[in-house]
Amino acid sequence: MNNALARVFAPWRTGLPRPVVLLQGGNALNNFGTGLILLFEIVYLHAIRGFSTATAGLVLATVMGTAAVITLPAGALLDRFSPKRILIAGNIVNALGYGALAFVDRPWQAFLCSAVGGAGFGLVGGASQVLTLTLVPAELRAAATAVRRASGNFGLGLGATVAGFVVAAAHRHLVAFQSLYLFDAVTFVAFALIVLTLIPDARGPHPSSSGSRASFRAVARDRLLLALVAGNLSLVCIGGAFFTFILSPFALAHTAVGAGEIGIVKFANTFFIVIAQVPATRVIARMRRTNALFATSIVFAVGLLAVLLAPLTRSTTVATAVLVVVAIFIAIAECGQFVILGPLVAEIAPPHLLARYMSLYQLSFIAGVAIGTAVGGALLGASPDAIWWGGAFAMALTGAGFLWLGRRVPDPLREDAFVAALQPAGE
């Protein structure tokens, strides 16, 4: 019986140390709060606060734009100082920014709060990644990345599902949205307390002795890194941001689904990632990295194109089913994106520049979300269908770009040490 259970759960075995597990538990709680507001930020700012969709998109882009400004200096700090302290500080700043968003009634106030929240994200994104990497040996980095991604999506999916039903039950009442934002702020504080009390004060193994300017020049000379960052920027901007931020207002305006069904769609996406992310590490480890990245881009493209089927039916059930399929396609692509690119960037980074490499990689997420929300918000009022067919075409071009990298991407991935670390006993 025990052997049978071990075989069933073997694909999810990671061997990660206790501090990493606790850190990812805090990450799940924090992302639950984020999930409460993520799908309905444009809805809140447009339908409740009266901002135009373009302004609402720019408010969200301000979060990522500010985070982008902070991310690279944060990377330099992380190569010298404790990621634990920076992660705590970033979460407190996030709590202030997002808590205050509950009370804005003018665009300038929303822009200011978004800038504060963006500063927090600029500190948190890199600090969380670097802290996770410094708590595990190199052979477990892919597993730690997969668990970090799975825990975050578990929190996001659960939060989005709860928010969908809260918003639907409250008929988009102001107090309901305010409560969601305030609870989000509480989860940032809770995550900071978990890190403060339960996580060791890990430091980078090779602190940089050179100046930050010289170090970033060295980073900029790595053409493979720049190509990977550009590819990830495209995946995030078009595949991730369009689905996460633009699908909800598009679906509410152009399909038969409501807020509750949108919550179900987001839950399907995140639930699939929670279940599949760690096993995907094994599957992708047996593929060439360039082929896996090409496949990831094409799956994104198919998912985006499938969105256009949802407005063709007046049935809420059918439209919801179509969008659930879209959510699963996006989830499959995201599993490949995260388990390949994050560990690959860490692998090619010189040890003393690890945080700077990871900060540039993190910057591609921030810039991608900022660009995706701004462009998508503008297109919502101008040419909504172009978001999806144009995005699919851009994803196909991105996949071709990954194939073009060819042998410059180190292969085969299955020779990496983390694959051996993930093997169940007896294999």
C-alpha positions in Angstrom: 0.0 0.0 0.0 2.7 2.4 1.0 4.7 1.6 -2.1 1.6 2.2 -4.3 1.1 5.6 -2.7 4.7 6.4 -3.2 4.5 5.7 -6.9 1.3 7.8 -7.2 2.9 10.8 -5.6 6.4 10.3 -7.0 5.9 13.0 -9.7 5.3 15.6 -7.0 8.3 14.6 -4.9 10.8 17.4 -4.6 13.0 16.8 -1.5 13.0 20.6 -0.7 14.2 21.7 2.7 11.6 22.9 5.3 12.4 26.6 5.1 11.6 26.5 1.3 8.3 24.8 2.0 7.4 27.3 4.7 8.4 30.2 2.3 6.1 28.8 -0.4 3.3 28.5 2.1 3.6 32.2 2.8 3.8 32.8 -0.9 0.5 30.9 -1.4 -1.2 33.1 1.3 0.2 36.3 -0.2 -1.0 35.3 -3.7 -4.5 34.4 -2.3 -4.8 38.1 -1.4 -3.5 39.1 -4.8 -6.0 36.8 -6.5 -8.8 38.5 -4.7 -8.3 41.7 -6.8 -6.3 40.5 -9.8 -9.2 39.7 -12.2 -11.3 42.7 -11.3 -8.9 45.6 -11.1 -10.0 47.1 -14.4 -13.6 46.4 -13.5 -13.2 48.1 -10.2 -11.5 51.2 -11.6 -13.8 51.4 -14.6 -17.2 50.3 -13.4 -17.0 51.4 -9.7 -14.6 54.4 -9.8 -15.7 55.6 -13.2 -12.3 55.7 -14.9 -12.0 54.9 -18.7 -10.7 51.5 -19.6 -7.6 53.2 -21.1 -7.0 55.0 -17.8 -7.6 51.9 -15.8 -5.1 50.0 -17.9 -2.5 52.8 -17.4 -3.1 52.6 -13.6 -2.3 48.9 -13.6 0.7 49.6 -15.9 2.0 52.1 -13.3 2.4 49.3 -10.8 4.6 47.4 -13.2 6.3 50.5 -14.5 7.4 51.6 -11.0 8.4 48.0 -10.2 10.6 48.0 -13.4 12.4 51.1 -12.2 13.1 49.5 -8.8 14.0 46.0 -10.0 17.5 46.5 -11.3 18.7 48.5 -8.3 17.1 45.8 -6.1 19.1 43.2 -8.0 22.3 45.1 -7.1 21.3 45.2 -3.5 20.5 41.5 -3.4 24.0 40.7 -4.6 25.3 42.4 -1.5 22.6 42.1 1.2 20.1 39.7 2.7 17.2 38.9 0.5 15.1 38.2 3.6 15.2 41.8 4.8 14.4 43.1 1.3 11.5 40.7 0.9 10.0 41.9 4.3 10.4 45.6 3.4 8.8 45.0 -0.1 5.8 43.3 1.4 5.2 46.2 3.9 5.4 48.7 1.0 2.9 46.6 -1.0 0.5 46.5 1.9 0.5 50.3 2.0 -0.1 50.7 -1.7 -2.8 48.2 -2.2 -4.6 49.0 1.1 -4.9 52.6 0.0 -6.3 51.6 -3.5 -9.5 50.7 -1.7 -10.2 54.4 -1.0 -9.2 56.2 -4.3 -11.8 58.1 -6.2 -9.6 60.2 -8.5 -7.1 59.0 -11.1 -4.1 60.7 -9.6 -4.8 58.9 -6.3 -4.9 55.6 -8.1 -1.7 56.4 -9.9 0.1 57.3 -6.6 -1.1 54.1 -4.8 -0.1 52.0 -7.8 3.4 53.6 -7.8 3.8 52.7 -4.1 2.6 49.1 -4.8 4.9 48.9 -7.8 7.9 49.9 -5.6 7.0 47.0 -3.3 6.8 44.6 -6.2 10.1 45.7 -7.5 11.7 44.7 -4.2 9.6 41.5 -3.6 10.0 39.9 -7.1 13.7 39.5 -7.1 14.1 39.0 -3.3 11.6 36.1 -3.3 13.4 34.4 -6.2 16.9 34.9 -4.8 15.9 33.8 -1.3 14.4 30.6 -2.8 17.5 30.0 -4.8 19.9 30.5 -1.9 17.9 28.2 0.4 18.5 25.2 -1.9 21.5 23.6 -3.7 21.9 24.1 -7.4 20.4 20.7 -8.3 17.1 21.6 -6.6 16.6 25.0 -8.3 14.2 23.7 -10.9 12.2 21.9 -8.3 12.1 25.0 -6.0 11.0 27.1 -9.0 8.3 24.7 -9.8 7.0 24.6 -6.2 7.2 28.4 -6.0 5.1 28.7 -9.1 2.6 26.0 -8.0 2.1 27.6 -4.5 1.6 31.0 -6.1 -1.0 29.8 -8.5 -2.8 27.9 -5.8 -3.2 31.1 -3.9 -4.1 33.1 -7.0 -6.7 30.6 -8.2 -8.3 30.3 -4.8 -8.4 34.0 -4.3 -9.8 34.7 -7.8 -12.5 32.1 -7.3 -13.6 33.6 -4.0 -13.5 37.1 -5.5 -15.6 36.1 -8.4 -18.4 34.9 -6.1 -18.0 37.9 -3.7 -18.3 40.3 -6.6 -21.2 38.5 -8.1 -23.1 38.2 -4.8 -22.5 41.9 -3.9 -23.6 43.1 -7.4 -20.3 45.0 -7.8 -20.9 47.1 -4.7 -18.1 49.4 -3.7 -17.8 48.0 -0.2 -17.1 44.5 -1.6 -14.2 45.8 -3.7 -12.8 47.8 -0.7 -12.9 44.7 1.5 -11.0 42.7 -1.1 -8.3 45.3 -1.4 -7.9 45.6 2.4 -7.7 41.8 2.8 -5.0 41.8 0.2 -3.0 44.3 2.2 -3.4 42.0 5.3 -1.9 39.1 3.4 1.2 41.1 2.5 1.7 41.8 6.2 1.2 38.2 7.0 3.8 37.1 4.5 6.3 39.5 5.9 5.7 38.1 9.4 6.2 34.5 8.1 9.5 35.5 6.5 10.6 37.4 9.6 9.9 34.6 12.0 10.3 31.3 10.1 12.8 31.8 7.3 16.6 31.8 7.8 18.6 35.0 6.9 20.1 33.5 3.8 22.7 35.5 1.9 24.0 35.0 -1.7 26.9 32.6 -1.7 29.1 34.9 -3.8 28.6 38.5 -2.9 29.9 40.8 -5.7 33.0 42.8 -5.0 32.7 44.9 -8.1 30.7 48.1 -8.5 27.1 47.7 -9.6 27.7 49.7 -12.9 30.5 47.3 -14.0 28.4 44.3 -13.0 25.4 45.4 -15.0 27.7 46.0 -18.0 28.8 42.4 -17.7 25.2 41.3 -17.6 24.3 43.4 -20.7 27.2 41.7 -22.6 25.6 38.2 -22.3 23.7 38.0 -25.5 22.1 34.7 -24.7 20.6 36.2 -21.5 19.3 39.2 -23.4 17.6 36.9 -26.0 16.0 34.8 -23.3 14.8 37.9 -21.5 13.3 39.3 -24.7 11.5 36.0 -25.4 10.2 36.0 -21.8 9.0 39.6 -22.2 6.9 38.6 -25.2 5.4 35.5 -23.4 4.4 37.6 -20.4 3.2 40.7 -22.3 1.0 38.7 -24.7 0.4 35.3 -23.3 0.2 36.0 -19.6 -1.0 39.6 -19.2 -3.7 39.4 -21.9 -5.2 36.3 -20.2 -4.8 37.6 -16.6 -5.8 41.3 -17.0 -7.7 41.7 -20.3 -9.8 38.5 -20.6 -12.1 39.4 -17.7 -13.3 42.8 -19.0 -13.4 41.4 -22.5 -15.6 38.5 -21.4 -17.9 40.6 -19.4 -18.5 42.9 -22.3 -18.6 40.5 -25.2 -19.6 37.1 -23.9 -22.5 35.6 -21.9 -20.3 34.9 -18.8 -20.5 36.8 -15.5 -18.2 37.5 -12.6 -18.8 34.1 -11.1 -17.9 32.2 -14.3 -14.8 34.3 -14.7 -13.7 33.2 -11.3 -14.2 29.6 -12.4 -12.1 30.2 -15.5 -9.2 31.6 -13.5 -9.5 28.7 -11.0 -9.2 26.2 -13.8 -6.0 27.9 -15.0 -4.4 28.0 -11.6 -5.6 24.6 -10.5 -4.1 23.0 -13.6 -0.8 24.8 -12.8 -0.8 23.6 -9.2 -1.3 20.0 -10.3 1.0 20.0 -13.4 3.8 22.4 -12.6 6.1 20.0 -10.6 5.5 16.9 -12.9 6.1 19.2 -15.9 9.7 19.6 -14.7 10.2 15.9 -15.5 8.5 16.0 -18.8 10.3 19.1 -20.1 13.7 17.8 -18.7 13.5 15.2 -21.5 13.1 17.8 -24.3 15.5 20.1 -25.9 15.1 23.5 -24.4 14.6 25.3 -27.7 11.9 22.8 -28.8 10.1 23.1 -25.4 10.2 26.9 -25.7 8.8 26.8 -29.2 6.0 24.5 -28.1 5.3 26.8 -25.2 4.8 29.7 -27.6 2.5 27.8 -29.9 0.3 26.6 -27.0 0.0 30.2 -25.9 -1.0 31.1 -29.5 -3.7 28.4 -29.7 -5.1 29.6 -26.3 -5.4 33.2 -27.4 -7.1 32.3 -30.7 -9.6 30.1 -28.8 -10.9 33.2 -26.9 -12.5 34.4 -30.1 -14.9 31.4 -30.0 -16.5 32.5 -26.7 -18.4 35.5 -28.1 -20.0 33.3 -30.8 -22.5 31.7 -28.4 -25.2 33.1 -26.2 -25.0 30.2 -23.8 -23.3 31.0 -20.5 -22.4 27.3 -20.1 -20.8 27.0 -23.5 -18.9 30.3 -23.3 -17.6 29.3 -19.9 -16.5 25.9 -21.2 -14.6 27.6 -24.1 -12.9 30.0 -21.7 -12.0 27.1 -19.3 -10.3 25.4 -22.3 -8.5 28.6 -23.0 -7.4 28.7 -19.3 -5.9 25.2 -19.5 -4.0 26.0 -22.7 -2.5 29.1 -21.1 -1.7 27.0 -18.0 0.2 24.4 -20.0 2.2 27.1 -21.7 3.0 28.8 -18.4 4.2 25.5 -16.9 6.7 25.3 -19.7 7.7 28.9 -19.5 8.5 29.0 -15.8 10.2 25.7 -15.5 12.6 26.3 -18.4 13.5 30.0 -18.3 14.0 30.7 -14.6 16.4 27.8 -13.9 18.1 28.4 -17.2 18.8 32.1 -16.4 20.2 31.0 -13.0 22.3 28.3 -14.7 24.0 30.7 -17.1 24.6 33.4 -14.4 28.1 33.8 -12.9 27.7 33.1 -9.1 28.6 36.7 -8.1 26.0 38.1 -10.5 23.1 35.7 -9.7 20.8 38.4 -8.3 21.5 40.8 -11.2 20.7 38.2 -13.7 17.6 37.2 -11.9 16.6 40.9 -11.5 16.8 41.4 -15.3 14.8 38.2 -15.8 12.3 39.6 -13.2 12.2 42.9 -15.1 10.9 41.1 -18.2 7.9 40.0 -16.2 7.2 43.5 -14.8 7.7 45.2 -18.2 5.6 42.5 -19.9 2.7 43.0 -17.6 3.0 46.8 -17.8 3.0 46.8 -21.6 0.4 44.1 -21.9 -2.1 45.8 -19.6 -1.6 49.2 -21.2 -1.9 47.9 -24.8 -4.7 45.6 -24.0 -6.7 48.3 -22.1 -6.4 50.6 -25.1 -7.4 47.8 -27.6 -10.5 46.9 -25.5 -12.2 50.2 -26.6 -10.8 50.2 -30.1 -10.5 46.6 -31.6 -11.1 43.9 -29.0 -10.7 41.0 -31.4 -7.3 42.2 -32.4 -6.0 41.4 -28.9 -6.4 37.7 -29.5 -5.6 37.1 -33.2 -2.8 39.7 -33.1 -1.5 38.1 -29.9 -1.5 34.6 -31.4 0.5 35.8 -34.4 3.1 37.5 -32.0 3.4 34.2 -30.1 4.2 32.3 -33.2 7.0 34.8 -34.0 8.3 34.4 -30.5 8.4 30.6 -30.9 10.4 31.0 -34.1 12.8 33.2 -32.2 13.4 30.6 -29.6 14.1 28.0 -32.3 16.6 30.4 -33.9 18.7 30.4 -30.7 19.5 26.7 -31.5 22.6 25.3 -29.9 23.4 28.6 -28.0 20.9 27.3 -25.4 22.7 24.6 -23.4 21.3 21.1 -24.0 20.3 18.4 -23.2 18.4 19.5 -20.1 18.1 15.9 -19.0 21.8 15.8 -18.1 21.3 18.5 -15.5 21.7 17.4 -11.9 18.2 18.4 -10.8 16.7 15.6 -12.9 18.6 13.1 -10.8 17.5 14.8 -7.7 13.8 14.5 -8.7 14.0 10.7 -9.5 12.0 8.5 -7.2 13.8 5.9 -5.2 14.5 2.8 -7.2 14.6 4.4 -10.6 
